[in-house]
């Protein structure tokens, strides 16, 4: 993932670790936090992740 504010690239595990201190992280918060600047963005839906993964496979087969 890439933060739209600072451009820092991170993975889901790093985003989860950045949310540890937040009281909303225990519930069903639908945001992920950049470990670099703290900017929060919506979590990418699994359907979008799947479509992107398919696109990469098709691109690599060409």
Buried (B, 14 or more C-beta within 10 A) or exposed (E): BEBEEEEBEBEEEBBEEBBEEEEEBEEEBEBBBBBBEEBBBEBEEEEEEEEEEEEEEEEEEE
